[in-house]
Amino acid sequence: MKNSRMQHLAARWVLAVLLALPALTGALAAEPPRVSIASVDRIEWKNNRATLDLTLEVGNPSGVDVTVSALKFNCVFGDVAKASGESRLPITIAANARANIPVRVTVSGDSLLALAVLVSNGSSLDYRLDGTALLGPMAIEVPFSRVGHLALPH
């Protein structure tokens, strides 16, 4: 009886691995996503914080479809204003394609004053984005980093 139960559990485990293998190998074979800020859609100044609605462009440079379960990131604007954000909207990006993901970040404290000065001095902003993309059903963590330049809303 015990031997039969062990064989049954082993068979179920092998079946589970075989079912998960395509998704797992797709996530492992995938190159890191290319994440950048496509646009600053809105900046709301309220009390002692600024809320920025951003659109992130996520590119899938690999030859397989990839499901991005979440993005977690830190952003530095103009080398001084710091913010962090997270997207929990799962999205599947086809091989060699791109997708836009809306996110909201909040800037407060010392970074708020720095951001206010940066925004008042120009119509564009340099940024650095560092984070982790969670890929596939196993939520494999893949780091990403990007330095870019973007236009500010009027």
MIDOSE-1310 file (N, C-alpha, C; in nm, 2 decimals, decimal comma, always signed):
residues 154
mkns	+0,08/-0,12/+0,00/+0,00/+0,00/+0,00/+0,09/+0,12/+0,00; +0,19/+0,13/+0,09/+0,27/+0,24/+0,10/+0,35/+0,26/-0,03; +0,40/+0,16/-0,10/+0,48/+0,16/-0,22/+0,39/+0,22/-0,33; +0,26/+0,17/-0,34/+0,17/+0,22/-0,44/+0,14/+0,37/-0,42
rmqh	+0,13/+0,41/-0,30/+0,10/+0,55/-0,27/+0,22/+0,64/-0,32; +0,34/+0,59/-0,29/+0,47/+0,66/-0,33/+0,47/+0,67/-0,48; +0,44/+0,56/-0,55/+0,44/+0,56/-0,70/+0,34/+0,66/-0,75; +0,22/+0,67/-0,69/+0,12/+0,76/-0,73/+0,17/+0,91/-0,71
laar	+0,23/+0,94/-0,60/+0,28/+1,07/-0,57/+0,39/+1,11/-0,67; +0,48/+1,01/-0,70/+0,59/+1,04/-0,79/+0,53/+1,07/-0,93; +0,43/+0,99/-0,97/+0,37/+1,02/-1,10/+0,31/+1,15/-1,11; +0,24/+1,20/-1,00/+0,18/+1,33/-1,00/+0,28/+1,44/-1,00
wvla	+0,39/+1,42/-0,93/+0,50/+1,52/-0,93/+0,56/+1,53/-1,07; +0,59/+1,42/-1,14/+0,64/+1,42/-1,28/+0,54/+1,49/-1,37; +0,42/+1,46/-1,36/+0,32/+1,53/-1,44/+0,31/+1,68/-1,42; +0,32/+1,72/-1,29/+0,32/+1,86/-1,26/+0,45/+1,93/-1,32
vlla	+0,56/+1,86/-1,32/+0,68/+1,92/-1,37/+0,67/+1,93/-1,53; +0,62/+1,83/-1,59/+0,60/+1,83/-1,73/+0,50/+1,94/-1,78; +0,40/+1,96/-1,70/+0,30/+2,06/-1,74/+0,36/+2,20/-1,72; +0,45/+2,22/-1,62/+0,51/+2,35/-1,59/+0,63/+2,38/-1,68
lpal	+0,69/+2,28/-1,74/+0,82/+2,29/-1,81/+0,81/+2,39/-1,92; +0,71/+2,39/-2,01/+0,72/+2,49/-2,12/+0,72/+2,64/-2,07; +0,64/+2,67/-1,97/+0,63/+2,80/-1,91/+0,77/+2,83/-1,84; +0,82/+2,74/-1,77/+0,94/+2,76/-1,70/+1,06/+2,78/-1,79
tgal	+1,07/+2,70/-1,90/+1,18/+2,71/-1,99/+1,17/+2,84/-2,07; +1,04/+2,88/-2,10/+1,02/+3,01/-2,17/+1,07/+3,12/-2,09; +1,05/+3,12/-1,96/+1,09/+3,23/-1,87/+1,24/+3,23/-1,86; +1,30/+3,11/-1,85/+1,44/+3,09/-1,83/+1,52/+3,13/-1,96
aaep	+1,46/+3,10/-2,07/+1,52/+3,13/-2,20/+1,51/+3,28/-2,24; +1,42/+3,35/-2,18/+1,39/+3,48/-2,21/+1,51/+3,57/-2,17; +1,54/+3,67/-2,26/+1,63/+3,77/-2,23/+1,57/+3,87/-2,13; +1,64/+3,95/-2,06/+1,58/+4,04/-1,97/+1,49/+4,14/-2,04
prvs	+1,38/+4,18/-1,99/+1,29/+4,27/-2,06/+1,36/+4,41/-2,07; +1,33/+4,48/-2,17/+1,38/+4,62/-2,18/+1,27/+4,71/-2,13; +1,29/+4,77/-2,02/+1,19/+4,86/-1,95/+1,24/+5,00/-1,96; +1,15/+5,09/-2,01/+1,18/+5,23/-2,01/+1,05/+5,31/-1,98
iasv	+1,07/+5,43/-1,94/+0,95/+5,52/-1,92/+0,92/+5,58/-2,06; +0,80/+5,54/-2,11/+0,75/+5,59/-2,24/+0,70/+5,73/-2,22; +0,63/+5,76/-2,11/+0,58/+5,90/-2,09/+0,54/+5,93/-1,95; +0,55/+6,05/-1,91/+0,49/+6,10/-1,79/+0,35/+6,16/-1,83
drie	+0,25/+6,09/-1,79/+0,11/+6,13/-1,83/+0,05/+6,24/-1,75; +0,09/+6,24/-1,62/+0,03/+6,34/-1,53/+0,12/+6,36/-1,41; +0,13/+6,48/-1,36/+0,19/+6,51/-1,24/+0,09/+6,58/-1,15; +0,06/+6,53/-1,03/-0,03/+6,60/-0,94/+0,05/+6,64/-0,82
wknn	+0,05/+6,77/-0,79/+0,12/+6,82/-0,67/+0,01/+6,84/-0,56; +0,03/+6,77/-0,45/-0,07/+6,78/-0,34/-0,01/+6,77/-0,21; -0,03/+6,87/-0,12/+0,03/+6,87/+0,01/+0,18/+6,86/+0,00; +0,24/+6,76/+0,06/+0,38/+6,74/+0,06/+0,43/+6,63/-0,03
ratl	+0,36/+6,60/-0,14/+0,40/+6,50/-0,23/+0,36/+6,53/-0,37; +0,43/+6,46/-0,46/+0,39/+6,46/-0,60/+0,36/+6,32/-0,65; +0,25/+6,31/-0,72/+0,21/+6,18/-0,77/+0,23/+6,18/-0,92; +0,31/+6,09/-0,98/+0,33/+6,08/-1,12/+0,27/+5,96/-1,18
dltl	+0,19/+5,98/-1,28/+0,13/+5,87/-1,36/+0,23/+5,85/-1,48; +0,29/+5,73/-1,48/+0,39/+5,70/-1,58/+0,33/+5,59/-1,67; +0,38/+5,58/-1,79/+0,36/+5,47/-1,88/+0,49/+5,40/-1,90; +0,51/+5,28/-1,86/+0,63/+5,21/-1,88/+0,62/+5,13/-2,01
evgn	+0,72/+5,13/-2,10/+0,72/+5,05/-2,22/+0,81/+4,93/-2,18; +0,75/+4,81/-2,20/+0,83/+4,69/-2,17/+0,85/+4,61/-2,30; +0,97/+4,60/-2,34/+1,00/+4,52/-2,46/+1,05/+4,38/-2,43; +1,01/+4,29/-2,51/+1,05/+4,15/-2,50/+1,14/+4,12/-2,61
psgv	+1,27/+4,12/-2,59/+1,37/+4,10/-2,70/+1,39/+3,95/-2,73; +1,33/+3,86/-2,66/+1,36/+3,72/-2,68/+1,27/+3,66/-2,78; +1,30/+3,54/-2,82/+1,22/+3,47/-2,93/+1,10/+3,39/-2,88; +1,07/+3,41/-2,75/+0,95/+3,34/-2,69/+0,86/+3,44/-2,62
dvtv	+0,73/+3,41/-2,62/+0,64/+3,49/-2,55/+0,67/+3,48/-2,40; +0,66/+3,60/-2,33/+0,69/+3,61/-2,19/+0,57/+3,67/-2,11; +0,54/+3,61/-2,00/+0,44/+3,67/-1,91/+0,51/+3,75/-1,80; +0,48/+3,88/-1,80/+0,54/+3,96/-1,69/+0,43/+3,96/-1,58
salk	+0,46/+3,90/-1,47/+0,37/+3,89/-1,36/+0,36/+4,03/-1,28; +0,48/+4,09/-1,27/+0,49/+4,21/-1,19/+0,62/+4,28/-1,23; +0,62/+4,41/-1,21/+0,75/+4,49/-1,22/+0,76/+4,56/-1,08; +0,88/+4,56/-1,03/+0,91/+4,64/-0,91/+1,03/+4,72/-0,94
fncv	+1,03/+4,85/-0,91/+1,14/+4,93/-0,96/+1,16/+5,05/-0,87; +1,28/+5,11/-0,88/+1,32/+5,23/-0,82/+1,36/+5,33/-0,94; +1,32/+5,45/-0,92/+1,35/+5,55/-1,03/+1,41/+5,67/-0,97; +1,51/+5,72/-1,04/+1,58/+5,84/-0,99/+1,56/+5,94/-1,11
fgdv	+1,50/+6,06/-1,08/+1,49/+6,16/-1,18/+1,60/+6,27/-1,16; +1,67/+6,30/-1,27/+1,77/+6,40/-1,26/+1,88/+6,38/-1,15; +1,91/+6,26/-1,12/+2,01/+6,22/-1,02/+1,97/+6,26/-0,88; +1,85/+6,32/-0,85/+1,82/+6,37/-0,72/+1,69/+6,32/-0,66
akas	+1,59/+6,32/-0,74/+1,45/+6,29/-0,70/+1,43/+6,14/-0,71; +1,39/+6,08/-0,59/+1,38/+5,93/-0,59/+1,23/+5,89/-0,57; +1,20/+5,78/-0,64/+1,06/+5,73/-0,63/+1,07/+5,58/-0,65; +0,97/+5,50/-0,60/+0,97/+5,36/-0,63/+0,83/+5,33/-0,67
gesr	+0,82/+5,22/-0,75/+0,68/+5,18/-0,80/+0,67/+5,03/-0,82; +0,55/+4,99/-0,85/+0,52/+4,85/-0,87/+0,40/+4,84/-0,96; +0,41/+4,74/-1,05/+0,29/+4,71/-1,13/+0,26/+4,56/-1,11; +0,14/+4,54/-1,08/+0,09/+4,40/-1,05/-0,01/+4,35/-1,16
lpit	-0,01/+4,42/-1,27/-0,10/+4,38/-1,38/-0,02/+4,28/-1,47; -0,06/+4,15/-1,46/+0,01/+4,05/-1,54/-0,02/+4,08/-1,69; +0,08/+4,07/-1,77/+0,07/+4,09/-1,91/+0,16/+3,99/-1,99; +0,11/+3,93/-2,10/+0,19/+3,85/-2,18/+0,24/+3,93/-2,30
iaan	+0,37/+3,93/-2,32/+0,43/+4,01/-2,43/+0,48/+3,91/-2,53; +0,43/+3,92/-2,66/+0,47/+3,83/-2,76/+0,62/+3,84/-2,79; +0,68/+3,74/-2,85/+0,82/+3,74/-2,88/+0,85/+3,87/-2,97; +0,96/+3,94/-2,93/+1,01/+4,05/-3,00/+0,91/+4,16/-3,02
aran	+0,82/+4,18/-2,92/+0,72/+4,28/-2,92/+0,73/+4,37/-2,79; +0,64/+4,47/-2,78/+0,64/+4,56/-2,67/+0,50/+4,58/-2,62; +0,49/+4,62/-2,49/+0,36/+4,65/-2,43/+0,38/+4,77/-2,34; +0,27/+4,85/-2,32/+0,27/+4,96/-2,23/+0,20/+4,92/-2,10
ipvr	+0,26/+4,96/-1,99/+0,20/+4,93/-1,86/+0,19/+5,06/-1,78; +0,07/+5,10/-1,74/+0,06/+5,22/-1,65/+0,10/+5,19/-1,51; +0,17/+5,29/-1,45/+0,21/+5,28/-1,31/+0,20/+5,42/-1,25; +0,19/+5,42/-1,12/+0,19/+5,54/-1,04/+0,30/+5,54/-0,94
vtvs	+0,37/+5,65/-0,93/+0,48/+5,66/-0,83/+0,46/+5,79/-0,75; +0,51/+5,79/-0,63/+0,49/+5,91/-0,54/+0,63/+5,95/-0,50; +0,65/+6,08/-0,51/+0,77/+6,15/-0,46/+0,74/+6,23/-0,35; +0,81/+6,22/-0,24/+0,79/+6,30/-0,12/+0,92/+6,34/-0,05
gdsl	+0,91/+6,41/+0,06/+1,03/+6,44/+0,13/+1,13/+6,53/+0,06; +1,26/+6,51/+0,08/+1,36/+6,59/+0,01/+1,35/+6,58/-0,14; +1,31/+6,46/-0,19/+1,30/+6,43/-0,33/+1,20/+6,52/-0,40; +1,09/+6,56/-0,32/+0,99/+6,64/-0,37/+1,04/+6,78/-0,42
lala	+1,12/+6,84/-0,33/+1,18/+6,97/-0,36/+1,27/+6,96/-0,49; +1,35/+6,86/-0,49/+1,44/+6,84/-0,60/+1,36/+6,82/-0,73; +1,25/+6,74/-0,73/+1,17/+6,72/-0,85/+1,10/+6,85/-0,89; +1,05/+6,93/-0,80/+0,99/+7,06/-0,83/+1,09/+7,15/-0,90
vlvs	+1,21/+7,15/-0,86/+1,32/+7,23/-0,92/+1,34/+7,18/-1,06; +1,35/+7,05/-1,08/+1,38/+6,99/-1,21/+1,27/+7,02/-1,31; +1,14/+7,00/-1,26/+1,03/+7,02/-1,35/+1,02/+7,17/-1,39; +1,04/+7,26/-1,30/+1,03/+7,40/-1,33/+1,14/+7,45/-1,42
ngss	+1,25/+7,38/-1,43/+1,36/+7,43/-1,51/+1,36/+7,38/-1,65; +1,27/+7,29/-1,69/+1,27/+7,24/-1,83/+1,15/+7,16/-1,87; +1,16/+7,12/-2,00/+1,05/+7,04/-2,05/+1,08/+6,89/-2,06; +1,20/+6,86/-2,02/+1,24/+6,71/-2,02/+1,31/+6,68/-1,90
ldyr	+1,34/+6,55/-1,88/+1,39/+6,50/-1,75/+1,48/+6,38/-1,78; +1,60/+6,37/-1,72/+1,67/+6,25/-1,73/+1,63/+6,15/-1,62; +1,64/+6,02/-1,64/+1,60/+5,93/-1,54/+1,68/+5,80/-1,54; +1,69/+5,73/-1,43/+1,75/+5,60/-1,42/+1,64/+5,51/-1,35
ldgt	+1,62/+5,40/-1,42/+1,52/+5,30/-1,37/+1,60/+5,17/-1,34; +1,58/+5,12/-1,22/+1,64/+4,99/-1,18/+1,53/+4,91/-1,11; +1,52/+4,78/-1,15/+1,42/+4,70/-1,09/+1,43/+4,56/-1,12; +1,32/+4,49/-1,09/+1,31/+4,35/-1,12/+1,18/+4,32/-1,19
allg	+1,18/+4,23/-1,29/+1,06/+4,19/-1,35/+1,04/+4,04/-1,30; +0,92/+4,01/-1,27/+0,88/+3,88/-1,23/+0,82/+3,81/-1,35; +0,89/+3,71/-1,40/+0,85/+3,64/-1,53/+0,79/+3,51/-1,51; +0,69/+3,47/-1,58/+0,63/+3,34/-1,59/+0,55/+3,31/-1,46
pmai	+0,49/+3,19/-1,46/+0,40/+3,15/-1,35/+0,49/+3,12/-1,23; +0,62/+3,10/-1,24/+0,70/+3,07/-1,13/+0,76/+3,20/-1,07; +0,72/+3,32/-1,13/+0,77/+3,45/-1,09/+0,92/+3,45/-1,07; +0,99/+3,41/-1,18/+1,14/+3,42/-1,18/+1,18/+3,57/-1,19
evpf	+1,27/+3,60/-1,10/+1,31/+3,74/-1,09/+1,42/+3,77/-1,19; +1,40/+3,87/-1,27/+1,50/+3,91/-1,37/+1,52/+4,06/-1,36; +1,65/+4,10/-1,33/+1,68/+4,24/-1,31/+1,68/+4,32/-1,44; +1,65/+4,44/-1,43/+1,66/+4,53/-1,55/+1,71/+4,67/-1,50
srvg	+1,77/+4,74/-1,59/+1,82/+4,87/-1,56/+1,81/+4,95/-1,69; +1,78/+5,08/-1,68/+1,77/+5,17/-1,80/+1,80/+5,31/-1,76; +1,88/+5,38/-1,84/+1,90/+5,52/-1,83/+1,83/+5,59/-1,95; +1,75/+5,69/-1,93/+1,68/+5,75/-2,04/+1,65/+5,90/-2,02
hlal	+1,58/+5,95/-2,11/+1,54/+6,09/-2,12/+1,40/+6,10/-2,16; +1,32/+6,18/-2,10/+1,17/+6,18/-2,14/+1,12/+6,32/-2,13; +1,02/+6,35/-2,21/+0,95/+6,48/-2,22/+0,85/+6,48/-2,10; +0,83/+6,60/-2,05/+0,73/+6,62/-1,94/+0,60/+6,68/-2,00
ph	+0,49/+6,64/-1,93/+0,36/+6,69/-1,98/+0,35/+6,85/-1,96; +0,28/+6,91/-2,04/+0,26/+7,06/-2,03/+0,15/+7,10/-1,95
